[in-house]
Amino acid sequence: MDTLLSVFPSDSTPLTVLGDFNLPSDKLHSSGLLNSFSLSVNSCPPTHKEGNVLDLVFTHLFPATDMTATPLHISDNHLVSFTITLPILPKHNSQHLSHPPKPPLSLLPSLPDHDSFSSLLLNSATDTLLSSLSSTMDLLCPLSTIRKKNSSTAPWLSDVLHNNRRELRSVVRKWKKSKLDTDLISYRTLLSKFSLDMTSAKNYFYKEKLETSAQDPRKLHNIFSSLLNPPAPPSPSSLTTEDFATFYTEKIERICQTFTSLPTSSTSHSQHSTTPSLMQLSTVAAKEVLQITRSCNPTICPLDPIPSAMLQTISPDLLPFITTVINGSLTSGHVPTVFKKARVIPILKKPALDPSDISNYRPVSLLSFLSKILERVNQSGFKAAHSTETALLAVTEKLHAARSAKLSSFLILLDLSAAVDTVNHKTLLSTLRSLGICGTAWEWFAFYLDGRSYQWCNSINPTLTKVIRESGASRSVFH
């Protein structure tokens, strides 16, 4: 005991020591241990079902008051509760949230008719659609200030368990007030039943979760990792949005400076000269736009004028306007300026990493929902039924075939740092032109890469942002 207490400083730091010591109080007072470390023993009622005081609470500089011992059905020892004086914690941050009601069939009466909307320029039409969505959202769901919760409710807590817990707390208060044996028996009975119901609910929840993820090894791994190694709460970080923006910009520039000199455009064209194969991007039908809109994951992005889930719900009413914007972009070779904005949030690569080390973060780019719909019209990556497993199977098959033919094989695996973020835009556009992509099809990619802007947002304090704009000569942004 004295070895343990000697670790703590003997200054004005408050200290609380508690546990099952199983020692008589008179022996503790005679040992001189309390006087040596300026500890005081707080009086406590019997903490064992046999009437003995086994659990003790020692305090330094501040007393423990209102000590009670509550019997438990799962242990011979009682639950010891007490009150100590602690510094006042800062108030919780308030958030401005809106609670959207169920949208009506026609949400946007302020939008012009479709003929007038089609006659607008691309940027004007897009701004009109987004401003109408935003203004209607403000009318239906004005912002309100609520208190932010520190933790989320456990997913297995059903309404029945909530009611049982509420009833159990009521019985506890009744027993503490009356101190009657009948109330104590009622409390123990309800506590035992609630504990069994809680265990059963947890078992059913995780059994259902494991069965639904039986065919997905990645989900199974994440479930077992969360159960066996729950992530620790993240420590506060002093990093600012300016730090993140500067670090990743300099990182990409350093990587790009290590590249060898790239061939000129004329040399590249002479080596890959070909006839034009794609001069104009094809338009999409309204039915296809509706299918893409409903199949997209309704993730939340602060750049969206309304929640993505609500936009999916009213998409049949907005379908002519969304289709006009998308087809106008594909046929003109231009991309609306508002679609070239992104919000970048740094997240820790692994929960156990040091949050004060800026290199332990990965930038995640959030795009507006309509921007993702435009990209998915002609998306070639991250498609359904197209994963890295297919490529791994193909490589494995080639290795097996080479071994059967008694040939030697060499496999080189590369993990490029910031591979997507360091793509040179000029080289990319030059390569597309050499492959036969020209006209408005090539212009669409050029406008898509030019004039993009991204807004750095601190995950600790979302109100602190850093906006950076890029030109067409810059590297690609974090996607």
N, C-alpha and C positions, 0 to 999 in steps of 0.2 A: 504493500500500500504506500509506504513512504517513498519507494523507488518511483512509483507512478506519479505521485504528487510532486516530486522534485523536478519533473519535466516542465511543469507549468511555471510561468514567471511569478515572482512574489511581489508584484507591484499592485497597482490599483485595478487590475483586470478582473472582472467578475468571473466566478467559477462555480460550477455546480457538479457535484459527484453523487451519483445514485446507483444503487444496485442491490442485489441479494447478498448481504454480508454474513448473515446468520451468526451474529455476534451480540452478546449482551451489551446494553448501552453503558453500564457501569465499568465494564472492562475497557471500552473505548475511551472513556473519560480518564481512567487511571493510566493509560498508556502514554499520555502526553502527545499523541499524534495530532489531536485537534489544536492544541495550543501552538505547536510548532508551525503549522501552516495556516493559523488564524481561521480555522473552520468551525462552524457551528452546526450542531445536529438539530434538525427540525423535528418537533414532536409529531408522531404519526400514530394513527390507530392501528390495531392488529392487521397485519398484511397476509396472514395465513389462515386457512380454514380452521386450524386447531387453536387459533387465538394468540399466536405468537407474532412478534414484530421482527420479521426477517429482512425486510426491505427498508433501507435507510436513505435519507436525503441529506447531504452535506452541502452547505453554501458558504460562499466567501463574499463579503461586502454587501449582500442583499439577502433578505430572508425569503423563505418559501411559506406562503400562507394558504389557508383554506385547504388543508390536506385531507383527502378522503381516500378510502379503500373500498373499491367496488368488486364484489365476487364475480368470477368468470367460470363458465362451465367447462372450459378446456384446460384449466390449470388449477392446482391447489393454491397457488398464490393469487392475491387480489390485484386488481388494477389500481395503482397509486396515482392519484391526480393531485396537483397543487398549482398554486398561482405564484408567479414571480414577476417582478417589475422589469420591463425591458424598454429600451428607447422606442420612441414613436416612429413607426415606419412612414416613409413618404406615401402620399396618396397615390392611388392607382391612376394610370393614364386614362384619359377619356378618349373615346373614339367616336367619330361621326359616321353613323351607319344608317342606312335606310332599309326599311322592311317592305319589299315590294309585294303588293297584293296580287291576286290572280288577274292577269291582264285581260282586258276586254277583247272582243273580236277585232275591233278596229281601234288601234292604239294611237295612230298618228293622223288625226284629221288636219294637222297643220301642214302636212306635206302637199306640194302642188300635185296636180293631176299628172299622169304618167307621160302624156305628150309634152307638157311643158318641162317636165323633169328631163326627158330625153334630149331636149334642145339645149340644155346647159352644157358648158364645158366640163371636162372630166373632174377637175379639182373643185369646181363650183358645185357640181352635182353631188360629189362625195361629202363636201362640207355641209350642204343642205340636208342630206340624209342624216348625218351624225348630229347636227345641231337640233334637228327635229326630235331625234331620239332622246337627246340629253334634256331638252326643255320639257318634253312630255314626262320624262322620268322625274324631273324636279317637281312637276305639278302633282303627280300621283304619289310620289314617295319623298317628301321633304326630309332633309337630313335631321337626325335627332342625336343627342349626346347620350350615350349609355356608359355604364361602368364596365371596364374590360375585366373579364374573368381570368384568373391566374391559371386555371387548369380546366380541361375539358372533362365531361362526364364519362365514366367508364362505359364502353359500348355494350356490356352485358347487363347493365342496370335497366331493367324493364320498369314499366309503370307499376306492376305488382310489387316489385322489390322496393321501389320508392315509397309506396304506401306502407309496406311492412316496416321499413326503416323509420318512417314518420311515427308509426304506432309504437315502435320500440323506444324511440326517444321520449315519447309522451309517458310511457310506463316508467322509464328511468327517472324522469323528473318527479313523477308521483311517488316513487319509492324513496328518493332522496328527501322528499318533503315530509313523508309520513313515517319512515323508518319501520314500517310494519312488516312482519314475516310474510304475510299473504302477498303484499306487493312485491317482495323480494322473490317469492316463488314464481309469480307471474312474469317478472323481468327475466329470470333465468330460463323459463320455458320459451318465451318469445325470442330470447337471444339464441338459444339452441336451434330453434326453427329457422330463424333468419340466417344463421351461419350455414345450415344445410342447404337452404334455398340459394344462397349466394354461391356456394361451391357447385351446386348443380347447374346454375346459370352459366358460370364460367366454363364448366366442362362442355356444356352444350354449344356455347359460343365458339370455342376453339375447335371442337369436333366438326362443327359445320364449316368453319373457316378452312380447316385442313382438307376436308372432303372436296370443297369447291376448288381448291388449289392443287389437287392431286396431280394434275397433268402439267403443272407449271413449276418446274424446279426452282426458278428464281423466286417466286412468291413463297414457296415452302421454306427456302433458305432464309428469307426475310422474317417469316413468322417465327421460326425457331431461334433466330438471332435475337429478336425482340424479347422472346421469353427467357432465353438463357443469359443474355447479356443486355439488359435494358439500358438504353442510352442515358448517360448522366445529364443533368440540366446544364445548358451551355453557360459558361462564365461570361460576365460582361466584357465587352471589348471596347477599347478606346479608339479603334480605327474609324476614320471618317470616309465619306464618299470621295473626298479629294485624294485620300491615300489609295483607295482602290482604283480610281480612274488613272492616276499617275502610274501605279505599279503595272497594270496590265497594258497600258499604252507603251511604256518603256520595255516591257517584256517582249511584246510583238516586234517592236523596232529592233531589239537586240537579235532576235531570231532571224529577222529579214536581212540584217546586215551580214549574217554568216553565210548567206546564199552566194553561190558563184554568180558571175555576171550572166544574165539571161540573154538569149539570142534576140536580135532585133526583129521587128515586125516583118520587114521585107524578107529576111532569111527564113522566118517561120512560114511565111506564105509560100515561098518558093518550094519548100520541102513538102508542104501539104496542100498544094493547089488542087482544087476540085471545083466542080460546077455547083451552082447554088442548089441546095437541097431543101431549104426551108426559108421562105421569104416572109411568111405571115402566119401568125398563130391563129388557129381555128377558134371560132366562138363556141360557146357552150349553150345548151338548151336550159330553159328554166327548170325542167324536171331534174337535170343533173345538178344544178346549183342547189336545189332543195335537198337532194340526197346528200350532197357534201355538207351542207349546213347542219343537217340532223345527225350526221355520223361523226362530226367533230367533237372532241372532248370539251365540254363546256367549262374550261378553266377560267379563272377570274384574273383579269388584268386591269390595273387602274386606268389604262388608256381607253377602255371600252366605255361608251356613253351609257349603256345599260348592261345589266348582267347577261352573260352569255346564255344561260339557261332560258331567260325570258326572251332573248332574241330568237332562240330556236323555237320557242312556243308560238311566237307571232310571225315566224318566217313565211308562212303562206301569204299573209297580208303584205309583207315587205318584198316578196319574191320578185315582182317586176322591177323594183328599184335596185335591188342588189344585183340582179342579172344585167341591168343596164350599165351599172358601174363596172362590173367585171368584163363584159364584152367590149365596153368602151376602152378599157385599159388594154385588152388584147389586140384590138384592131388598130388603135392609134399608136401603139408602141410606147405609151407613157404609163407611169405608175403614180397614183395619187400621192401627194406629198405626205398626207397624214398616215398613209400606210407604211411609210419608210421610217417610222419612229418605233423605238424599242425601249423597254424599261429593264435595266440589268440589275439583278439582285445577287450579291455574293453569298454563297452558302458553304458551310464546312464540307470538305470532301468526306470526312469520317467524324462521327460525334466525339471520338476520343482525342482528336487532334487539338493542339493548342490554339484557342481562338484569337490570341494576340499576334500570331504569326500570319502575316498576310498571304504567304505562299501556300497556306493550307486551305485556301478558299477557291471555289470554282464559280465562275460567272454564269448565271442562268438568265437568258434573255426572254422576256415576256413580250409577245406581240399582241396587237388588237385582234379580236375575233374575226372581223371582216378581212383583215390582212391575211390571216391564215387560210380563209376560204379562197382568196385569190391565189395564194401559192399552191393550194392543193388541187387546183384545176389541172395543172400540168406538173404534178409532183413526181419525181423519179426516185426519191429516197424515202426511207421510213414508211414503206408501203406494207399493207397487210399481206401476209404469207411470203414476205421477202425479208429474211433475217440473216444474221451471220451464221446460223446453223447450216443453211444451204451451202454457203461458201466453204465452211469447214468440212462438210461431207464431200464436196467436190475435190478439195485438196487431199483429203484422206484417201479417196478413191484413186487419185493419180499416183500417190505414193505407193499404194498397194499394187497398182498395175506396173509401176517401175520396178518394184521388188520382184514381182513375178517374172518380169523379163530380165532379171539379173542385171539391172542397171543401178547406178549410184544416184542418189538424190540428195539435194541440199535445200534446206528450208530456212529462209531468213525472215524473221518476224520483227517488224519495226513498230514502235510506239512513238509517233511524232508529237512533239509538244506544240500545242495550239495549232494543230494541223489545218483546221478550217479557217481559223482567224488570220493565218499568215498567207492566204492565197492572194497573189498579186492580181488586182483587178484588170490592169492593162494586159497582162499575159492571158488571163482568162478570156477577155473579150477578143483578143487577137486569135486565140485558139478556136473560139466559136466561129469566127469569120472564116478561118482556114478550113473548117469542117463543112462549110457550105451554108451556114446560117447567116442571113443578111436581111436587108429591108427592115420592116417594122418588127420582125421577130428578133433581130439583133438589137434594135433600138430599145425593145422592151427590157432586155437584160441590162443594157447600158444605163437606162433610166432607173432601173431597180437598184443598181449599185451606186449610183451617183446621188449625192446630197442626203445620205442617210444620217440620222441622229439617234443617239442613245442616251438615256437618262439613268445615271447611276443612283441607286437607292439603297440606303443602309437598312438592313433587315432589323436592326435593333431599334432604329428610329426612322420610320418610313417617310417622315416629313422632310428629312435632309436629303437633298438630291444634287446631282452634278450633271449638267447637260453638255454633251460634246457632239459636234457636227463633223462629218467626214466628207471628203470630196471623192470623185471617181478614181483618183490615183491612189487612194488609201486602201488599206487591206479591209477585208470583210469584217463585219461586226459579229458579236457573239450570238450565234444561232444554235 
